[in-house]
Each structure stands twice: as C-alpha cells, then as structure tokens.
Amino acid sequence: MTSREDILLLIKDIMLEMFEIEPELVTLEARLSEELDFDSIDAVDMIVKLKEITGKAVRPEDFKNARTINDVVEAVYKISNK
C-alpha cells in the first residue's frame, strides 16, 4: 500500500464494512466527527483494523490530530512508508 489513492480506497472499504458509511461520503475533505459521525471508539476500532491490514505498528497518537479523511490517509501513508 504505497499510494494515497490505494489508502483512500482501503479506508472507504473499512468505513463501509465496519461503520456502514457509504463510500461516496468518504472523501478527502470529509470531516470525521461532523460529517461522518465518527467518534473516539470508532477511531480505536479503525486503528486496530489498520494495524491488521498494514502489519505495521499503528498507535493512537499517530491519529491524534486527524480531523478529516485526508488526515487519516496521510497518517497511514507515513506509517506504511516507514
């Protein structure tokens, strides 16, 4: 998983599978809490799933400042390309 586009597609799949959020709502600009009703428990669940998928150490601190889907994509990109 090296490209941001691949990561966005992965996140769309996770959001649909785990949180029943339709892929068309998961845009780079989408705000997690305000637009997608994504809370801290959801964030922990997503972090666990990303760790399983990437096989990399994913820490909650890596996502502490994530406010949009783009922020999540960037955090996963950095983790994946360490």
C-alpha positions as CSV (number, residue, x, y, z in Angstrom):
1,M,0.0,0.0,0.0
2,T,2.2,2.8,-1.2
3,S,-0.1,5.3,-2.9
4,R,-2.5,7.7,-1.2
5,E,-5.2,6.6,-3.7
6,D,-4.8,3.0,-2.5
7,I,-5.1,4.1,1.1
8,L,-8.2,6.1,0.4
9,L,-9.8,3.1,-1.3
10,L,-8.9,0.9,1.7
11,I,-10.4,3.5,4.1
12,K,-13.6,3.6,2.1
13,D,-13.8,-0.2,2.3
14,I,-13.2,-0.1,6.1
15,M,-15.8,2.7,6.6
16,L,-18.4,0.7,4.8
17,E,-17.6,-2.7,6.3
18,M,-17.2,-1.5,9.9
19,F,-19.3,1.6,10.2
20,E,-21.8,1.3,7.4
21,I,-20.7,4.7,5.9
22,E,-21.3,4.8,2.2
23,P,-18.1,5.1,0.1
24,E,-19.3,8.2,-1.7
25,L,-19.4,10.1,1.6
26,V,-15.8,9.2,2.3
27,T,-14.0,12.0,0.5
28,L,-10.6,13.5,1.4
29,E,-12.4,16.6,2.7
30,A,-15.0,14.8,4.8
31,R,-14.7,15.7,8.4
32,L,-14.7,12.7,10.7
33,S,-16.9,13.8,13.6
34,E,-19.0,16.4,12.0
35,E,-19.9,14.8,8.7
36,L,-19.3,11.1,9.3
37,D,-20.4,10.9,12.9
38,F,-17.1,9.2,13.7
39,D,-16.2,9.1,17.5
40,S,-13.2,8.1,19.5
41,I,-14.4,4.5,19.9
42,D,-14.7,4.3,16.1
43,A,-11.2,5.7,15.8
44,V,-9.8,2.9,18.0
45,D,-11.6,0.3,16.0
46,M,-10.2,1.7,12.8
47,I,-6.7,1.8,14.2
48,V,-6.9,-1.9,15.2
49,K,-8.1,-2.7,11.7
50,L,-5.4,-0.7,10.0
51,K,-2.8,-2.4,12.1
52,E,-4.1,-5.8,11.0
53,I,-4.1,-4.8,7.3
54,T,-0.7,-3.0,7.2
55,G,1.1,-5.2,9.6
56,K,2.8,-2.1,11.0
57,A,2.7,-0.6,14.4
58,V,-0.2,1.8,14.4
59,R,-0.5,3.9,17.5
60,P,-3.5,6.1,18.5
61,E,-1.0,9.0,18.8
62,D,-0.4,8.8,15.1
63,F,-4.1,9.8,14.6
64,K,-4.5,12.2,17.5
65,N,-4.8,15.3,15.2
66,A,-6.8,13.6,12.4
67,R,-9.9,15.7,11.7
68,T,-10.6,14.7,8.0
69,I,-10.3,11.6,5.9
70,N,-7.2,13.3,4.3
71,D,-5.6,13.4,7.7
72,V,-6.1,9.7,8.1
73,V,-4.8,9.0,4.6
74,E,-1.6,11.0,5.3
75,A,-1.1,9.2,8.7
76,V,-1.5,5.8,7.1
77,Y,0.8,6.8,4.2
78,K,3.5,7.8,6.7
79,I,3.2,4.6,8.7
80,S,3.1,2.4,5.6
81,N,6.2,4.0,4.1
82,K,8.5,4.0,7.2
